[in-house]
Amino acid sequence: MPDRSAVRSRSCFAMPLPVAVVVVVALVGCAARAAAAPVIDLLPDKARYAPGEEVTLTARVQAGTEGEFVGPVAMSVYHLDAVVHADRQEVRVAPGATGDVTFRWTPPTEDFSGYLAVADAAGTAATTAVDVSSSPFRYPRYGYVSEFDPALSPQERERRVERLSREFLVNVYQLYDWGWRHEKLVETGPDGQIVPTWTDLFGRPVAWTAITGYVDAIHRYGAAAMGYVMVYAAREGYAERWPISPAWGLFAREGAQDQLHVQFPNDVFLWLFDPMNPGWQSWEIAQYVEAVRLAGLDGVHIDQLGPRFDVHLADGTSVDLAARFAPFLEATKRHLMQGQPDRSACTFNLVDGAVDGWATREVATSYPCDFLFSEIWFEADSYDDLRRYAEYLRGLSGGRAAVFAAYAQYGEEVGPIHEAEAARLHGVRVASDHLGYTGTGFVAALEMAGAAITWSIELSEPQNVSLVFRFANASGQVARRQVSVDGAPVGEVSFPSTAEWSGWSSDAYVPTTLGAGRHEISLSVRPGDAGAVNVDHLALGRFDEQAFQLADAVMFASGVTHIEIGDDVAGLAHEYYPNLSKSITPELQRAMRRYYTFSAAYENLLFAPEVTPVDPATAPLELLSGQPLGTQGANVIHPIFRRAPDAEIVHLVNLMGVDDDRWRNVAPPPQPQTDLRIRYRLPAGSRAIGVFVASPDLQGGRPMPLPYTTSEDTSGAFVEATIPRLEYWNMVVIRTAPVGEQPSPPP
């Protein structure tokens, strides 16, 4: 279990600091730290640096209230397990005040290299990572922005991008649902000028200045901006607006009947077209090229709607839709390169997450995608399913980078529950005549003007909160109610119709941001509000911290990254990114920062194309300390094996004490393991020349050298070492050299 004292210590700050502070506290407890004075945060000024570019690192030191802090702040920079740069500066900080110390460093010129930076002062330390890469697409840490409301100020957009880029090191951003229509991304007026504001697919306002402002901010922090588009979709009324022919479409039946489409509840349609049709290619790819040119995008993120079979063209020809994406992507790449070669990136969503899945081989073996992207659904439910699919996908593509969209606790209500029947009630009654409620009952008939339910909640620190209401509404119409916090309205919540009064749903929420302390949450009926609602409870929707970390550990260890964070440190709970039914708690934010720091610092061992999987069936690892080892089920240490040209890499993911091996499910904290004795069998012809362990859960990710022994038996050579502690995820690196070759001296 992570050291909770590191979390609690944040409440001692006299000045607000970024919420995701990484503090190494392996040897220093909370009380000792308060007496010792400084607490440090460490941030780079960008998410990614070009080779030869100067890096600026800012350490923040806070003195205790009992006296000023005077002393050195030391900076060490590691590349893997070697220190490549060291510096120190003296600082004086007044009692209770904070001071920033700036370090500047020019990294070595090697491209695509990750570094771990550590700032130390008075027994405390903070870490961050530095990514030196000429392109962000070799090691994409993918995030997103999805709010383009004209009411969002330029300062707020800048704050969001700055925080995601500097704290979480996001280096590629998807601009989600930014376009006007799928077949006409940028709305223009009769004079050809860009319209200042339009509405998207679901009626949300989108400001052109917000789009271009986001792109500019993203570029300032060394990141890339990818515009979301669809490979084959046009909105309702397309034929009346544009020279797009229905004959270019995809159909469910011969004779150009039943054009494939999706209908949304707001009477919006997406009609689907043949990606290989020359007319459709010419029109749609021209929209991509125009969007990249006008908005300054670095490329396009191309989506699709998943497997579709028994598909026909207008002439009745039956076609394999899975085989028709790669030619479209090749044409897209060609046209983007012709327009602006330095802004021609593309990726394509491979829907499902299945080994040998639909369209996966066709796209992954083609050349256009700068990195692969896959939305994981129910073909990959276990941790080992994620590993196997990651290895399969990267193997098909020759080691190209891959990103998973894997929605944690999808469709599940997670978080503290506050029962409606226990709240303060006005103008409503408690009932229990419709089964399926939680607690002892529910509040019936929230329908009369002035009626209200008021809950009291307590928060230990400021945070984003998702106020989720479990309800039933068989009134036959959508019911809208007002949500207030501490007497002030914060939003309106819509309760869609349910089939019956015992058909409970949690699809009603309002996101907000609250400070620490006690708050009154009210759900009330305004004059003119229609419909009737039964309310079961209020939940503070959130992601499960333990399951979130375990899933990230498995994905990162398997060589893929995870799109999961964006906007104002929001998380992806749903394939529709603006869905904010779950929030990322401050503690999970801190854990995520540790994991993102680790992923960037050790990118050369985690994601490099030359790092390849080792089949677990070869059983190269034994746990001599007795813990069960396995890739299936819970209550095991889950191993993932990788091989670099000069290292054997053993990832240990701790599922001891975890209920099951399903990555979406809520999980208890894994039981920490100590003194794990490992024996690892080396490949033929190699020998061990050093061993170290690193973990995002320990020492801020710093590499820790391990004593080891080597020996051999009839099965070959092996190395033995003892790992002091395993919380969630450890990476053990066994440096190797060919037998008979002398190791190179350390840098």
C-alpha positions in Angstrom: 0.0 0.0 0.0 1.4 3.5 -0.8 2.6 5.6 2.1 -0.6 7.6 3.1 1.5 10.0 5.2 2.8 11.5 1.9 -0.8 12.2 1.0 -1.8 13.6 4.3 1.1 16.0 4.4 -0.4 18.1 1.7 -2.7 19.6 4.2 0.3 21.2 5.9 0.9 23.5 2.9 0.7 27.2 3.7 0.4 28.0 0.0 -1.4 26.0 -2.7 0.8 23.8 -4.8 -0.1 21.6 -7.8 -2.1 18.8 -6.5 0.0 16.0 -8.0 3.2 16.4 -5.9 5.6 13.5 -6.0 7.4 13.3 -2.7 9.9 10.6 -1.8 9.3 9.5 1.8 10.9 6.2 2.1 12.9 7.1 5.2 11.2 10.2 6.5 7.8 10.2 8.2 5.2 13.0 8.3 6.2 14.4 11.7 9.9 14.4 10.9 9.2 16.1 7.6 7.3 18.9 9.2 10.2 19.6 11.6 12.8 19.4 8.8 11.0 22.1 6.9 11.1 21.9 3.1 8.5 20.1 0.9 9.5 20.0 -2.7 7.7 19.9 -6.0 9.6 19.6 -9.3 8.3 20.6 -12.7 9.8 20.8 -16.2 8.8 23.7 -18.3 7.6 21.5 -21.2 6.3 18.0 -21.8 8.9 17.3 -24.5 12.2 18.8 -25.7 13.9 18.6 -29.1 17.5 17.2 -29.0 19.9 20.0 -28.1 17.1 22.2 -26.5 17.8 23.5 -23.0 15.6 22.1 -20.2 14.4 24.3 -17.3 13.4 22.5 -14.1 11.8 24.3 -11.3 12.0 23.0 -7.7 9.6 24.4 -5.1 10.7 24.5 -1.5 8.5 25.4 1.4 9.9 26.3 4.8 8.1 25.2 8.0 6.4 27.8 10.2 9.0 27.2 13.0 11.8 28.9 11.1 13.4 29.8 7.8 15.0 27.2 5.6 18.6 27.9 4.5 20.4 25.2 2.7 21.2 23.5 -0.6 18.8 22.0 -3.1 20.6 19.3 -5.1 19.5 18.2 -8.6 20.4 14.8 -10.0 19.4 13.6 -13.5 19.4 9.9 -14.3 19.3 8.2 -17.7 18.0 4.8 -16.6 20.4 3.8 -13.7 23.2 6.2 -14.5 23.5 9.8 -13.2 24.2 12.0 -16.2 24.0 15.5 -14.6 24.3 16.9 -11.1 23.9 20.5 -9.8 23.1 22.3 -6.5 22.0 25.7 -5.4 21.7 27.4 -2.1 18.3 28.8 -1.2 16.8 30.8 1.7 13.1 30.6 2.4 11.3 32.6 5.0 9.2 30.8 7.7 6.0 29.4 6.2 6.9 30.7 2.7 7.7 29.0 -0.5 10.6 29.6 -2.9 11.3 28.4 -6.4 14.7 27.2 -7.5 15.4 27.0 -11.2 17.9 24.6 -12.8 18.9 24.7 -16.4 20.4 21.7 -18.2 21.2 20.8 -21.8 20.7 17.0 -22.2 22.9 14.8 -24.4 22.0 15.0 -28.1 20.7 11.4 -28.3 17.2 11.4 -29.8 14.3 9.6 -28.1 15.7 9.5 -24.6 14.0 9.7 -21.3 15.5 11.1 -18.0 14.5 11.1 -14.4 15.2 14.4 -12.6 15.4 14.4 -8.8 15.5 17.4 -6.5 16.7 16.9 -2.9 16.6 19.2 0.1 16.7 18.5 3.8 15.8 14.8 3.5 12.9 15.2 1.1 12.9 14.8 -2.6 10.6 15.2 -5.7 10.9 13.7 -9.1 9.8 14.5 -12.6 10.8 13.3 -16.1 12.4 14.9 -19.1 11.6 13.5 -22.6 14.1 14.4 -25.3 12.5 13.4 -28.6 12.3 15.0 -32.0 8.8 13.7 -32.4 6.1 13.0 -29.7 4.8 10.0 -31.7 7.6 7.6 -30.7 6.5 7.8 -27.1 3.0 9.3 -27.1 1.5 10.2 -23.7 -1.9 10.9 -25.1 -4.4 13.3 -23.4 -7.3 15.2 -24.7 -9.2 18.5 -24.6 -13.0 18.4 -25.3 -14.4 21.8 -24.1 -14.3 24.6 -26.6 -17.0 26.8 -25.1 -16.5 30.5 -25.8 -17.1 31.1 -22.1 -13.8 29.3 -21.3 -11.2 32.0 -21.0 -7.8 31.9 -22.7 -6.2 31.9 -19.2 -8.2 28.9 -18.2 -7.3 27.0 -21.4 -3.6 27.9 -20.8 -3.8 26.7 -17.2 -5.3 23.3 -18.2 -2.7 22.6 -20.9 0.1 23.8 -18.7 -0.9 21.5 -15.9 -1.4 18.5 -18.1 1.9 19.1 -19.9 4.1 19.9 -16.9 2.7 17.7 -14.2 1.5 14.7 -16.2 3.9 15.2 -19.1 1.1 14.8 -21.8 2.9 15.3 -25.1 0.0 14.5 -27.6 -3.5 15.9 -27.3 -6.6 14.8 -29.1 -9.0 17.7 -29.8 -12.2 15.7 -29.3 -15.5 16.7 -31.0 -14.2 20.1 -32.0 -15.6 20.1 -35.6 -18.8 21.5 -36.9 -20.0 18.5 -38.9 -18.2 15.2 -39.7 -18.2 16.0 -43.4 -17.5 19.7 -43.0 -15.2 20.3 -40.0 -14.8 24.0 -40.2 -18.0 26.1 -40.6 -17.6 29.0 -43.0 -20.1 31.7 -44.0 -21.2 32.7 -47.5 -18.1 34.9 -47.8 -15.8 31.9 -47.1 -14.8 33.3 -43.7 -14.6 31.0 -40.7 -17.7 31.3 -38.4 -16.6 32.4 -34.9 -18.9 29.9 -33.1 -20.8 26.8 -34.1 -22.5 23.9 -32.3 -21.2 20.3 -32.4 -23.0 17.0 -32.9 -24.8 17.3 -29.5 -25.4 21.1 -29.5 -22.4 22.2 -27.5 -21.0 25.6 -28.5 -17.6 25.5 -30.1 -15.5 28.7 -30.5 -12.9 28.9 -33.3 -10.7 30.9 -31.0 -10.8 28.1 -28.4 -9.6 25.6 -31.0 -6.7 27.7 -32.2 -6.0 28.9 -28.7 -5.7 25.3 -27.5 -3.4 24.4 -30.4 -1.1 27.3 -29.7 -0.9 26.4 -26.0 -0.3 22.8 -26.8 2.6 23.7 -29.0 4.1 26.0 -26.4 4.6 23.0 -24.1 6.3 20.8 -26.7 3.2 18.7 -27.5 1.3 17.9 -30.6 -2.4 18.5 -31.4 -4.5 15.9 -33.2 -7.9 16.8 -34.5 -10.7 14.2 -34.0 -12.4 13.1 -37.3 -14.4 10.2 -38.6 -13.4 8.0 -41.5 -16.7 7.6 -43.2 -19.5 9.7 -41.6 -21.7 12.6 -42.8 -24.5 14.3 -40.8 -28.2 14.4 -41.8 -28.9 16.7 -44.8 -25.5 16.1 -46.3 -26.7 15.7 -49.9 -28.7 19.0 -49.8 -25.7 20.9 -48.4 -22.7 19.5 -50.3 -21.8 17.6 -53.5 -21.8 14.3 -51.6 -23.7 11.5 -53.3 -25.6 8.9 -51.5 -24.3 6.5 -54.1 -20.9 6.7 -52.3 -22.5 5.2 -49.2 -22.4 1.8 -47.5 -25.7 -0.2 -47.4 -27.2 -3.0 -45.4 -28.9 -4.5 -48.4 -28.4 -4.8 -52.2 -30.0 -2.2 -54.4 -28.6 0.8 -52.5 -31.2 0.2 -49.7 -30.8 1.1 -46.0 -27.7 3.2 -46.0 -25.7 2.3 -42.8 -26.2 4.9 -40.2 -26.3 5.8 -36.5 -29.2 7.8 -35.0 -28.7 9.7 -31.7 -31.5 10.7 -29.3 -31.4 14.3 -30.5 -32.4 13.3 -34.0 -28.9 13.6 -35.3 -27.8 11.0 -37.8 -24.4 9.9 -39.0 -24.6 8.3 -42.5 -21.8 6.0 -43.4 -19.8 6.0 -46.7 -17.3 3.7 -48.5 -13.8 4.7 -47.4 -12.5 3.5 -50.8 -15.0 5.5 -52.9 -12.9 8.0 -54.9 -15.6 10.7 -54.5 -15.8 10.3 -50.7 -12.0 10.1 -50.3 -11.6 13.3 -52.3 -14.2 15.2 -50.3 -13.4 14.0 -46.8 -9.6 14.1 -47.0 -9.8 17.6 -48.3 -11.6 18.5 -45.1 -8.8 17.0 -43.1 -6.2 18.9 -45.0 -8.1 22.2 -44.6 -8.6 21.7 -40.9 -4.8 21.0 -40.4 -4.0 24.1 -42.4 -6.5 26.5 -40.7 -6.2 25.3 -37.1 -2.5 24.5 -37.1 -3.1 20.9 -36.1 -0.3 18.4 -36.3 -2.5 15.7 -37.8 -5.8 13.8 -37.4 -7.1 11.2 -35.1 -9.4 9.1 -37.3 -12.3 7.2 -35.6 -14.7 4.5 -36.8 -17.7 2.8 -35.2 -16.5 -0.8 -34.9 -17.1 -4.1 -36.7 -19.7 -4.2 -39.5 -20.4 -7.2 -41.6 -22.6 -8.0 -44.6 -21.9 -4.5 -46.1 -22.8 -3.5 -49.7 -21.9 -0.8 -52.1 -24.6 1.1 -54.1 -24.2 -1.3 -57.0 -24.9 -4.3 -54.8 -21.3 -5.5 -54.4 -20.6 -7.1 -51.1 -17.4 -5.8 -49.6 -15.1 -6.5 -46.6 -15.2 -3.2 -44.8 -12.2 -4.1 -42.7 -10.0 -4.1 -45.8 -11.1 -0.7 -46.9 -9.6 1.4 -44.1 -5.9 1.1 -45.0 -6.3 2.5 -48.5 -8.2 5.5 -47.1 -5.4 6.0 -44.5 -2.7 5.8 -47.2 -4.6 8.4 -49.3 -4.9 10.6 -46.1 -1.2 10.4 -45.4 -0.3 11.2 -49.0 -2.4 14.3 -49.1 -1.4 15.6 -45.7 2.3 15.1 -46.7 1.7 17.1 -49.9 0.1 19.9 -47.9 2.4 20.2 -44.9 4.8 17.4 -44.3 5.6 18.5 -40.7 1.9 18.3 -39.8 0.9 15.1 -41.4 0.4 12.7 -38.5 -2.5 10.3 -38.3 -3.7 7.5 -36.1 -6.8 5.3 -36.5 -9.0 3.7 -33.9 -8.9 -0.1 -33.9 -12.1 -0.9 -32.0 -12.4 -3.9 -29.6 -8.9 -4.9 -28.4 -8.9 -8.5 -29.7 -6.0 -10.5 -30.9 -6.8 -11.1 -34.6 -9.6 -8.6 -34.2 -11.6 -7.0 -37.0 -9.5 -4.6 -39.2 -6.5 -4.9 -36.8 -4.1 -6.7 -39.1 -5.1 -4.7 -42.1 -4.4 -1.3 -40.4 -1.5 -2.3 -38.1 0.5 -3.7 -41.0 0.0 -0.7 -43.2 2.3 2.3 -43.0 0.3 5.5 -42.6 -0.4 5.6 -38.8 2.4 7.4 -36.9 1.2 5.5 -33.8 -1.6 2.9 -33.3 -4.7 3.5 -31.2 -7.2 1.0 -30.0 -10.4 1.3 -28.0 -10.6 -1.7 -25.6 -14.0 -3.3 -25.2 -15.1 -6.7 -23.9 -12.8 -8.8 -26.0 -10.0 -7.9 -23.5 -11.3 -8.1 -20.0 -8.3 -9.4 -18.0 -4.9 -8.0 -17.2 -3.3 -10.7 -19.3 -5.7 -9.9 -22.2 -4.3 -6.4 -22.2 -0.7 -7.8 -22.3 -1.4 -10.2 -25.1 -3.2 -7.7 -27.2 -0.5 -5.0 -26.7 2.2 -7.5 -27.7 0.2 -8.7 -30.7 -0.5 -5.1 -31.9 3.0 -3.9 -31.6 4.4 -7.1 -33.1 2.2 -6.6 -36.2 3.5 -3.0 -36.7 7.2 -3.6 -36.1 7.2 -2.0 -32.7 5.3 1.1 -33.5 3.9 3.0 -30.5 0.4 2.2 -29.4 -2.2 3.8 -27.2 -5.1 2.1 -25.6 -8.5 3.8 -24.7 -9.6 1.6 -21.9 -12.4 3.0 -19.8 -12.0 2.1 -16.1 -15.1 0.9 -14.2 -17.1 1.4 -17.4 -20.8 1.8 -16.6 -20.3 1.1 -12.9 -21.2 3.4 -10.1 -18.1 3.9 -7.9 -17.6 6.2 -5.0 -19.1 7.2 -1.6 -22.9 6.9 -1.5 -25.2 9.2 0.4 -28.7 7.8 0.7 -31.6 10.1 -0.2 -33.8 8.8 2.7 -31.1 10.0 5.2 -30.9 13.5 3.7 -32.8 16.6 4.7 -36.1 16.5 2.9 -38.6 19.2 1.9 -41.9 18.5 0.1 -41.1 14.8 -0.6 -41.6 11.5 1.2 -39.6 8.3 1.8 -40.9 5.2 0.1 -39.9 1.6 -0.4 -42.5 0.2 -2.8 -40.3 -0.2 -5.9 -37.5 -2.7 -5.4 -33.9 -2.4 -6.4 -33.0 0.6 -4.2 -30.0 0.8 -1.9 -30.2 1.6 1.8 -33.6 1.5 3.5 -35.7 3.2 0.8 -35.8 6.1 -1.6 -37.3 9.5 -2.0 -40.5 9.4 -4.0 -42.0 12.0 -6.3 -39.5 14.9 -6.5 -42.0 16.8 -8.7 -43.6 19.7 -6.8 -42.1 23.2 -7.2 -40.0 23.9 -4.1 -39.4 20.3 -3.2 -35.8 19.5 -2.4 -33.4 16.9 -1.1 -30.3 18.2 0.6 -27.2 16.1 1.5 -24.3 17.0 3.6 -20.9 15.8 2.4 -17.3 16.3 3.8 -14.2 16.6 1.7 -10.7 16.4 3.1 -9.1 18.5 0.3 -10.1 20.6 -2.8 -11.1 18.4 -5.7 -13.2 17.9 -8.8 -16.4 16.1 -7.9 -19.0 14.3 -9.9 -22.4 14.5 -8.3 -24.2 11.3 -9.6 -27.9 10.7 -8.8 -29.4 7.2 -8.9 -33.0 7.6 -9.9 -36.0 6.2 -11.7 -38.3 8.2 -14.0 -41.2 6.4 -15.5 -43.1 9.6 -16.0 -42.7 9.4 -19.8 -40.7 12.6 -20.2 -37.2 13.9 -19.4 -37.2 15.6 -16.0 -34.8 18.4 -15.3 -33.9 19.6 -11.8 -31.6 22.2 -10.3 -28.4 21.2 -8.4 -27.1 23.7 -5.8 -24.0 23.6 -3.6 -24.1 25.6 -0.4 -27.2 27.5 -1.6 -25.7 28.5 -5.0 -26.9 26.8 -8.3 -24.1 24.9 -10.0 -26.0 23.3 -12.8 -29.0 21.5 -14.1 -29.3 17.7 -14.2 -31.4 15.8 -16.7 -33.2 12.6 -15.7 -34.0 10.6 -18.8 -37.1 8.4 -18.9 -36.7 4.8 -17.6 -38.9 1.9 -18.6 -40.4 1.5 -15.1 -40.2 2.8 -11.6 -38.1 -0.1 -10.5 -35.7 0.5 -13.3 -33.0 2.4 -11.5 -30.3 4.4 -13.4 -27.2 6.4 -12.5 -27.1 8.3 -15.8 -27.7 11.7 -14.2 -24.7 13.8 -13.0 -23.4 17.3 -12.6 -19.6 17.9 -12.4 -18.3 20.7 -10.2 -15.2 21.7 -8.2 -15.4 22.0 -4.4 -13.0 23.1 -1.7 -12.1 21.2 1.4 -14.7 21.0 4.2 -18.4 20.5 4.6 -20.8 21.2 1.8 -24.6 21.1 1.3 -25.7 19.5 -2.0 -29.3 20.2 -3.0 -31.5 18.7 -5.7 -34.6 20.8 -6.2 -37.7 21.4 -8.4 -38.1 24.8 -10.0 -41.4 26.3 -11.1 -42.1 24.9 -14.6 -39.9 21.8 -14.1 -41.8 18.8 -15.7 -41.9 15.1 -14.9 -41.5 13.2 -11.7 -38.4 11.5 -10.3 -37.7 9.0 -7.6 -34.3 9.5 -6.1 -32.4 6.6 -4.5 -29.1 8.2 -3.6 -26.3 10.7 -4.3 -22.9 9.2 -5.2 -19.6 11.0 -5.5 -18.6 9.3 -8.7 -14.9 8.5 -8.9 -12.4 6.1 -10.4 -11.2 3.3 -8.3 -7.6 4.2 -7.3 -6.3 0.7 -7.0 -7.7 -0.7 -10.2 -6.6 2.4 -12.1 -3.0 2.0 -11.0 -2.9 -1.8 -11.7 -4.3 -1.3 -15.2 -1.8 1.4 -16.0 1.0 -0.8 -14.6 0.0 -3.7 -16.9 -0.4 -1.4 -20.0 2.9 0.4 -19.5 4.8 -2.8 -18.7 3.3 -4.3 -21.9 4.6 -1.4 -24.0 1.5 0.7 -24.6 0.3 3.9 -23.1 -3.2 4.8 -22.0 -5.3 7.8 -22.9 -7.2 8.6 -19.7 -6.7 12.2 -18.7 -7.6 15.6 -20.1 -9.4 18.9 -19.8 -9.3 20.1 -16.2 -7.6 16.8 -14.9 -10.7 14.9 -15.8 -10.7 11.2 -16.6 -12.2 9.1 -19.4 -15.2 7.2 -17.9 -16.9 6.7 -21.3 -16.3 6.7 -25.1 -17.9 10.1 -25.1 -15.1 12.1 -23.6 -17.2 15.0 -22.1 -18.9 12.4 -19.9 -17.8 13.5 -16.4 -19.7 10.9 -14.4 -16.4 9.9 -12.6 -13.7 12.2 -11.3 -10.0 11.6 -10.5 -9.5 12.1 -6.8 -6.5 14.1 -5.5 -4.8 10.9 -4.3 -5.3 9.2 -7.6 -3.9 12.3 -9.4 -0.8 12.0 -7.3 -0.4 8.4 -8.2 -1.0 9.1 -11.9 1.7 11.8 -11.8 4.1 9.2 -10.4 3.2 6.7 -13.1 3.5 9.3 -15.9 6.8 10.5 -14.6 8.0 6.8 -14.5 6.7 6.2 -18.0 8.6 9.1 -19.5 11.7 8.6 -17.5 12.0 5.0 -18.5 10.5 5.2 -22.0 13.6 3.6 -23.5 12.9 0.4 -21.5 9.1 0.5 -21.7 8.2 1.6 -25.2 11.2 1.5 -27.5 10.6 -0.4 -30.7 13.7 -2.6 -30.0 12.3 -3.8 -26.7 10.4 -7.0 -27.5 8.2 -9.4 -25.4 9.4 -12.7 -23.9 6.7 -15.4 -23.9 5.7 -16.1 -20.3 5.3 -19.8 -21.3 9.1 -20.0 -21.3 8.9 -19.5 -17.5 12.2 -17.7 -17.1 11.3 -16.5 -13.6 11.0 -18.3 -10.3 10.0 -16.7 -7.0 12.2 -18.4 -4.4 10.5 -16.5 -1.6 7.3 -18.5 -2.2 4.8 -16.0 -3.6 2.6 -17.5 -6.3 3.5 -16.4 -9.8 0.9 -16.4 -12.6 -0.6 -14.6 -15.6 -4.2 -15.7 -14.9 -6.4 -15.1 -11.8 -5.9 -13.0 -8.7 -3.8 -13.5 -5.6 -0.6 -13.9 -7.7 2.4 -11.8 -8.7 1.7 -11.2 -12.4 4.9 -11.2 -14.4 5.5 -9.5 -17.8 8.8 -10.2 -19.5 10.6 -7.9 -22.0 14.0 -8.0 -23.7 16.1 -5.1 -24.8 19.4 -5.5 -26.8 21.4 -5.2 -23.6 18.9 -6.1 -20.8 16.3 -8.6 -19.6 13.3 -6.7 -18.1 11.0 -8.3 -15.5 7.9 -6.5 -14.6 6.1 -7.6 -11.4 2.5 -6.5 -11.0 1.1 -7.2 -7.5 -2.3 -8.9 -7.5 -1.8 -10.4 -4.0 -5.0 -9.7 -2.1 -6.8 -8.5 -5.2 -10.3 -10.0 -5.8 -10.0 -10.9 -9.5 -7.9 -10.2 -12.6 -10.5 -8.0 -14.4 -8.9 -4.6 -15.1 -12.2 -2.7 -15.2 -13.3 -4.0 -11.8 -12.9 -2.2 -8.5 -10.0 -3.6 -6.6 -8.8 -3.6 -3.0 -5.2 -2.4 -2.4 -2.8 -5.1 -3.2 -0.9 -6.6 -0.2 2.6 -5.2 -0.2 5.3 -7.9 -0.6 8.7 -7.7 1.0 12.0 -9.5 0.3 11.0 -11.2 -2.9 13.8 -13.5 -3.9 13.9 -14.0 -7.7 15.8 -16.4 -9.9 15.8 -15.4 -13.6 17.1 -17.6 -16.3 19.2 -15.7 -18.9 19.0 -16.4 -22.6 21.7 -18.6 -24.0 25.0 -16.8 -24.6 24.4 -13.9 -22.3 25.6 -13.0 -18.8 24.4 -10.6 -16.1 26.6 -7.5 -15.5 24.3 -5.5 -13.2 20.8 -5.5 -11.7 18.6 -2.6 -10.6 14.9 -2.1 -9.7 12.7 0.9 -10.2 9.1 1.5 -9.3 6.6 4.5 -9.6 5.5 3.5 -6.0 8.9 3.7 -4.3 11.6 6.4 -4.1 9.9 8.6 -6.7 10.9 6.1 -9.4 14.7 6.3 -8.7 16.7 3.3 -9.8 17.9 1.2 -6.9 20.9 -1.1 -7.6 20.4 -4.7 -6.3 23.1 -7.1 -5.1 22.9 -10.3 -7.2 24.6 -13.6 -7.7 25.0 -15.6 -10.9 25.2 -19.4 -11.4 24.2 -22.1 -13.8 22.8 -25.6 -13.9 21.8 -28.0 -16.5 19.2 -25.6 -17.8 21.7 -22.7 -18.3 22.8 -19.6 -16.5 20.6 -17.7 -14.1 20.8 -14.6 -11.8 19.4 -14.3 -8.3 18.5 -11.1 -6.4 16.2 -10.0 -3.6 13.7 -7.2 -4.2 13.1 -5.2 -1.0 9.5 -4.2 -1.6 6.7 -4.6 -4.1 3.6 -2.4 -3.8 1.8 -2.2 -7.2 4.5 -2.5 -9.8 8.2 -3.0 -10.0 10.5 -3.1 -13.0 13.6 -5.2 -12.5 16.3 -4.7 -15.1 19.1 -7.2 -15.5 21.9 -5.7 -17.6 23.4 -8.3 -19.9 26.4 -8.7 -22.2 27.5 -11.6 -24.4 29.5 -14.3 -22.7 33.2 -13.3 -23.0 32.6 -9.7 -23.8 33.8 -7.1 -21.3 31.2 -4.6 -20.1 31.6 -1.0 -21.1 32.6 1.4 -18.3 29.7 3.4 -16.9 29.1 6.9 -18.3 
